[in-house]
């Protein structure tokens, strides 16, 4: 995979990294929850850097995973986030503080993390302009799909007079021309082959095989890139 594809992936990590860096700096100086009295600046930076880093990166993974599920699935994902984060914090506290080990302290942390996580998700939900599922249903192309497979698009493959539309929730055949579909999906992806359209965020990796460019998609499919669309794919940072 070429360098500019790697840079595109690194760009996506810049925001979580900056959040981690800023929060760690603030916590190292302020010393919240009593750490100001028992640690120096370097110790607080290491302590809060580990805790905030773990919460940010676990949170990023949980956020991406939760987008694939309905309300019940999202509750389970964020419950798992609270569990993992409380275990991380409890482990760090057990190493740093002599009196912070034991089941009681962990259960207390789990409860606190769970309440905070629920509160944050409630705020996000309340200020969101509309739920993600409603956005999909208002999309012209999304309305063509069965309700149970409506979700973020992965790829579209032309099959005779039909299109095999693959989303994060499944796939469906619809009677439509690829050209008409791309008009409705303008700006949401690119055509990489006479019979293939892909969503940029759904590309897992790129490989070369016998002089041909192949895109590995999130659903496990291998999509070829034809010569006529290679330049567009490179401009999009796919390889």
C-alpha positions in Angstrom: 0.0 0.0 0.0 1.4 3.4 -0.9 2.4 6.1 1.4 -0.5 8.5 0.8 -2.9 5.8 1.8 -1.1 5.4 5.1 -1.2 9.2 5.6 -4.9 9.1 5.0 -5.3 6.6 7.8 -3.0 8.5 10.1 -5.1 11.7 9.5 -8.1 9.9 10.9 -6.1 9.2 14.1 -5.0 12.8 14.6 -8.2 14.0 16.4 -8.2 11.3 19.0 -4.4 11.8 19.5 -4.9 15.6 20.0 -7.8 15.0 22.5 -5.6 12.6 24.5 -2.7 15.0 24.5 -4.8 18.0 25.6 -6.6 16.2 28.3 -3.4 14.6 29.6 -1.7 18.0 29.8 -4.7 19.5 31.7 -4.8 16.6 34.1 -1.1 16.6 34.7 -1.2 20.3 35.7 -4.5 20.2 37.6 -4.0 16.9 39.4 -7.7 16.0 39.8 -9.1 13.4 42.3 -6.3 13.9 44.8 -3.4 13.1 42.4 -2.1 16.7 42.9 -1.1 15.8 46.5 0.4 12.4 46.0 2.3 12.7 42.6 4.6 15.0 40.8 4.0 16.5 37.4 5.8 13.6 35.6 3.9 11.0 37.7 0.6 12.7 37.0 1.4 12.9 33.3 2.1 9.1 33.1 -0.9 8.2 35.3 -3.5 10.3 33.5 -1.9 9.7 30.1 -2.5 6.0 30.5 -6.0 6.4 31.8 -7.1 9.0 29.3 -5.3 7.2 26.5 -7.1 4.0 27.3 -10.5 5.7 27.5 -10.0 7.6 24.2 -8.9 4.6 22.2 -11.4 2.2 23.6 -14.0 4.8 23.1 -13.0 5.3 19.4 -13.4 1.6 18.9 -16.7 1.4 20.7 -18.1 4.4 18.8 -17.3 2.8 15.4 -18.7 -0.6 16.5 -21.9 0.9 18.0 -22.8 2.5 14.6 -23.4 -1.0 13.2 -26.2 -1.8 15.7 -29.6 -0.8 16.8 -30.3 0.6 20.3 -30.0 -2.7 22.1 -26.7 -3.5 20.4 -25.4 0.0 21.2 -26.2 -0.4 24.8 -24.3 -3.7 24.9 -21.3 -2.1 23.1 -21.1 0.8 25.6 -21.6 -1.5 28.5 -18.6 -3.4 27.2 -16.7 -0.1 27.0 -17.5 0.7 30.6 -16.3 -2.8 31.7 -13.0 -2.6 29.8 -12.3 1.0 30.9 -13.1 0.2 34.6 -10.7 -2.8 34.4 -8.0 -0.6 32.9 -8.3 2.1 35.5 -8.6 -0.5 38.4 -5.4 -2.2 37.2 -3.5 1.1 37.0 -4.8 2.2 40.4 -3.7 -1.2 41.9 -0.2 -0.6 40.7 0.1 3.0 41.7 -1.9 3.1 45.0 -1.6 0.5 47.8 -5.2 0.8 49.0 -7.0 0.7 45.6 -7.1 -3.0 44.9 -10.0 -5.4 45.6 -13.5 -6.1 44.1 -15.1 -3.3 46.0 -13.0 -0.6 44.4 -13.5 -2.2 40.9 -17.3 -2.3 41.3 -17.2 1.3 42.4 -15.2 2.3 39.3 -17.5 0.2 37.0 -20.5 2.0 38.4 -18.9 5.5 38.0 -17.7 4.8 34.5 -21.1 3.3 33.5 -23.0 6.4 34.8 -20.6 8.8 33.1 -20.7 6.9 29.8 -24.5 6.8 29.9 -24.7 10.5 30.6 -22.3 11.3 27.8 -24.3 9.2 25.3 -27.5 10.7 26.5 -26.2 14.2 25.8 -24.9 13.2 22.4 -28.3 11.7 21.6 -30.2 14.7 22.8 -28.2 17.3 20.7 -28.0 15.1 17.6 -30.1 16.6 14.8 -31.7 13.3 14.0 -30.9 9.5 14.6 -28.6 7.9 12.1 -31.4 5.5 10.9 -33.6 8.4 10.1 -30.9 10.0 8.0 -30.5 6.8 6.0 -34.3 6.6 5.4 -34.4 10.1 4.1 -31.6 9.3 1.6 -33.1 8.7 -1.9 -30.9 5.7 -2.6 -31.3 4.3 0.9 -35.1 4.1 0.4 -34.6 1.6 -2.3 -33.1 -0.9 0.1 -35.0 -3.3 2.4 -35.2 -1.8 5.9 -33.2 -4.7 7.5 -30.1 -4.0 5.3 -30.2 -0.2 5.5 -26.9 1.1 6.8 -23.5 2.5 5.8 -22.8 1.5 2.2 -19.8 -0.8 1.5 -19.9 -1.4 -2.2 -22.2 -1.8 -5.2 -21.7 -4.4 -8.0 -23.6 -4.4 -11.3 -25.1 -7.7 -12.2 -26.9 -7.6 -15.6 -29.9 -5.3 -15.0 -29.6 -5.4 -11.2 -27.3 -4.0 -8.6 -26.0 -6.0 -5.6 -25.9 -3.4 -2.9 -23.7 -4.3 0.1 -24.1 -2.4 3.4 -22.7 -3.0 6.9 -25.9 -4.8 7.7 -26.2 -7.1 4.7 -26.9 -7.0 0.9 -29.8 -6.7 -1.4 -30.5 -6.9 -5.2 -32.3 -3.9 -6.7 -33.4 -3.2 -10.3 -31.3 -0.2 -11.2 -28.5 0.9 -13.5 -25.1 1.6 -11.9 -24.9 5.0 -13.5 -28.2 6.1 -12.0 -27.2 4.9 -8.6 -23.9 6.9 -8.8 -25.9 10.0 -9.6 -27.9 9.6 -6.3 -24.7 8.8 -4.4 -22.6 11.6 -5.8 -19.7 12.4 -3.4 -20.2 9.3 -1.2 -17.8 7.0 -3.0 -16.2 6.3 -6.4 -16.4 4.0 -9.3 -13.3 1.8 -9.6 -14.5 -0.6 -12.3 -17.1 -0.8 -15.0 -19.2 -3.0 -12.7 -18.1 -1.8 -9.2 -18.7 1.3 -7.0 -17.2 1.5 -3.5 -17.5 3.6 -0.4 -14.1 5.1 0.4 -14.3 4.4 4.2 -15.2 0.8 3.5 -11.8 -0.1 2.0 -9.8 -2.3 4.3 -6.5 -2.5 2.3 -5.0 -2.6 -1.2 -2.8 -5.2 -2.8 -1.2 -5.9 -6.2 -1.7 -9.2 -7.9 -0.2 -10.0 -11.3 -0.1 -6.4 -12.2 -3.7 -5.8 -11.1 -4.8 -3.5 -8.3 -7.3 -5.2 -5.9 -9.2 -3.5 -3.1 -10.1 -5.5 -0.1 -13.4 -4.4 1.3 -14.8 -4.5 4.9 -17.2 -7.3 3.9 -14.3 -9.5 2.7 -14.9 -9.0 -1.0 -12.1 -8.3 -3.4 -12.9 -5.5 -5.9 -10.7 -5.0 -9.0 -9.6 -1.6 -10.1 -9.6 -1.2 -13.9 -7.0 0.9 -15.7 -9.5 3.5 -16.7 -10.4 4.2 -13.0 -7.0 3.7 -11.5 -6.1 7.5 -11.5 -9.3 8.3 -9.7 -8.6 5.6 -7.1 -5.1 7.0 -6.6 -6.4 10.6 -6.3 -8.8 9.3 -3.6 -5.9 7.9 -1.6 -6.8 4.3 -2.0 -3.3 3.2 -3.0 
